[in-house]
Amino acid sequence: MVAGDPDGVALRALAHPGRRAMLRLVWRAERTSTDLAGHTGMSRPATSQHLRVLRDADLVAVRVDGNRRWYRADHGRLAQVRALVEGFWDDRLDVLQAAAEAEARRRD
């Protein structure tokens, strides 16, 4: 994991639609970078660069088998990112609800 702001690194990694597509592809099964390139329509160098971003954010794990690298989603890390996002919205929704209730009381 990158020191400093690991959650920020993960959110920035998820911002790119190609990387989100890769995560969908490796959610249930390991895939090679060549396979991912074929499914996403990206070049192999671009795929490798995007996989590096996902690895640096700890969103995918890699297993080396000979000269092949197999990628899979890190479900634990993705659960942490999901909790972060849900917590953000839960806090904001509580504030919005309180404001709406205060407005309703003021009108009554």
Secondary structure, DSSP 4 states (H G I P E B T S, - for coil): --SS-HHHHHHHHHTSHHHHHHHHHTSSS-EEHHHHHHHHT--HHHHHHHHHHHHHTTSEEEEEETTEEEEEE-HHHHHHHHHHHHHHHHHHHHHHHHHHHHHHHHH-
